């Protein structure tokens, strides 16, 4: 019998971030994207979460963030009561924006209490997760390295890219990759880049 996995996010997140699509499209199991109706009405062997802290980063008010997190915890507990195992891939040890620290503590305490196993991207990450969340020391933890995105992007030479961007062949290029968020200190990166004493920059 094929194992059934409910993934959040799952295969449909490819345009946003191909990470989960690359992961699940290569597994020998049936994977469906998370929805509350699926979680409530269907049985899955595993529910696999990647960024459960998202409401803590993206919700405008603490009240609304708690409502969303409470809804998530209720559906998680309901799934587990029917025998679904809960897995978490630890991408972050906390919410990046740090908007609601007390609410965040409340959420992690309840979320980690429901876990059956967790996945880290490195051995160091596994140890850091167990240090941050001591309950993880009581459940299995696995290391599955982050895959590459090479096959997801058009293969082009550096020379072609420089030509498209009208950059000199020898110019130094620094890339900031990802969403621009305050905690990433992009102004500091720009200042540091400007401070480099190099005629080719």
C-alpha positions in Angstrom: 0.0 0.0 0.0 1.4 3.4 -1.0 2.2 5.8 1.9 0.1 8.9 1.9 1.7 12.3 2.8 0.0 15.6 3.4 2.6 18.3 2.8 2.7 21.9 3.8 3.8 23.3 1.4 3.8 20.5 -1.2 4.0 20.0 -4.9 2.1 23.2 -5.8 4.7 25.5 -4.3 7.1 25.0 -7.2 6.8 28.6 -8.6 7.3 30.1 -5.1 10.2 27.8 -4.1 11.0 24.6 -6.0 12.5 23.0 -2.8 9.4 21.1 -1.8 8.4 20.1 -5.4 11.9 18.7 -5.9 11.7 16.8 -2.7 8.2 15.3 -3.1 8.3 14.6 -6.8 11.1 12.1 -6.2 9.5 10.2 -3.4 7.8 6.8 -3.9 4.7 7.8 -2.1 1.5 9.8 -2.7 1.8 13.4 -1.8 -1.0 15.9 -1.6 -0.8 19.6 -0.8 -2.1 20.7 2.6 -5.6 22.0 2.8 -7.8 22.2 5.9 -10.5 20.1 4.2 -8.1 17.4 3.3 -6.6 17.4 6.8 -10.1 17.2 8.4 -11.7 14.6 6.0 -8.9 12.3 4.7 -6.4 10.0 6.4 -2.7 10.4 5.8 0.2 8.4 7.1 2.3 11.5 7.6 1.7 15.2 7.8 4.9 17.0 6.9 5.3 20.7 7.7 8.2 23.0 6.6 7.5 26.5 7.8 4.8 26.3 10.5 5.8 29.6 11.9 4.7 31.5 8.8 1.7 33.3 10.5 4.1 34.7 13.0 5.9 36.5 10.2 3.1 37.4 7.8 0.1 38.3 10.0 -0.7 41.9 10.7 -1.9 41.5 14.3 -1.1 39.2 17.2 -4.8 38.3 17.6 -5.1 37.1 14.0 -1.7 35.3 14.2 -2.9 33.4 17.3 -6.2 32.5 15.6 -4.3 31.1 12.6 -1.9 29.2 14.8 -4.7 27.8 17.0 -6.5 26.6 13.9 -3.3 24.8 12.7 -2.8 23.2 16.1 -6.3 22.0 16.3 -6.1 20.3 12.9 -2.7 18.8 13.7 -4.1 17.3 16.9 -7.1 16.0 15.1 -5.0 14.3 12.5 -2.7 12.8 15.1 -5.8 11.4 17.0 -6.6 9.4 13.9 -3.0 8.0 13.7 -1.3 10.4 11.4 2.4 11.0 12.2 3.6 14.6 12.3 7.0 15.4 10.8 8.7 18.8 10.7 11.6 19.9 8.5 13.5 22.5 10.5 14.3 25.4 8.2 14.2 28.0 11.0 14.6 27.9 14.7 12.2 30.8 15.1 10.1 33.4 13.3 12.4 35.8 11.5 10.4 38.9 12.2 10.2 38.4 16.0 6.9 40.3 16.1 5.1 38.3 18.8 7.6 36.6 21.2 5.2 35.4 23.8 2.8 34.0 21.2 5.8 32.4 19.5 6.8 30.6 22.7 3.3 29.4 23.1 3.1 28.1 19.6 6.5 26.2 19.6 5.7 24.6 22.9 2.5 23.1 21.5 3.7 22.4 18.0 6.9 20.5 19.1 4.8 18.5 21.7 2.9 17.0 18.7 5.9 15.9 16.7 6.7 12.3 16.0 10.0 13.0 14.2 11.9 15.9 12.7 14.3 16.5 9.8 17.3 18.9 9.7 19.3 20.0 6.7 22.7 19.4 8.4 24.1 17.7 11.4 24.8 21.1 13.0 21.2 22.1 12.3 19.9 18.9 14.0 22.0 19.7 17.1 20.9 23.3 17.1 17.2 22.3 16.8 17.5 20.0 19.8 19.2 22.7 21.8 16.5 25.2 20.9 13.6 22.8 21.5 14.6 20.2 24.1 11.6 18.0 23.3 13.2 17.1 20.0 15.7 15.1 22.0 12.9 12.6 22.8 12.0 11.9 19.2 13.9 10.6 16.1 15.8 13.2 14.1 17.2 12.8 10.6 19.5 14.8 8.4 18.5 15.2 4.8 20.7 17.8 3.0 19.1 20.6 1.0 19.1 19.7 -2.7 20.3 21.9 -5.5 18.2 24.0 -7.9 20.4 23.6 -11.0 17.9 21.6 -13.1 15.1 24.1 -12.2 16.8 27.1 -13.8 17.9 27.9 -17.3 21.6 26.9 -17.8 23.4 30.0 -19.0 27.1 30.9 -19.0 28.4 33.8 -16.8 29.4 35.6 -20.0 25.8 35.4 -21.3 24.4 36.7 -18.1 26.9 39.6 -17.9 26.1 40.5 -21.5 22.3 40.5 -20.8 22.8 42.8 -17.7 25.3 45.0 -19.6 28.0 44.3 -17.1 31.8 44.4 -17.9 33.3 41.0 -18.2 35.6 41.5 -15.2 33.2 43.4 -12.9 32.7 42.0 -9.5 29.1 40.9 -8.9 27.5 40.3 -5.5 24.1 38.7 -5.5 21.5 39.0 -2.8 19.2 36.1 -3.2 15.8 35.9 -1.5 13.1 38.2 -0.2 14.2 41.5 1.1 13.2 41.6 4.8 14.4 43.9 7.5 16.1 41.1 9.6 18.4 40.4 6.6 20.0 43.9 6.9 20.2 44.6 3.1 21.4 48.2 3.8 24.3 46.7 5.7 25.2 44.5 2.7 25.0 47.5 0.4 27.2 49.5 2.7 29.7 46.7 3.0 29.8 46.3 -0.8 30.4 50.0 -1.3 33.2 50.0 1.2 35.2 47.4 -0.8 38.3 49.1 -2.3 38.5 47.5 -5.7 38.7 49.2 -9.1 36.5 46.5 -10.7 33.5 47.1 -8.5 
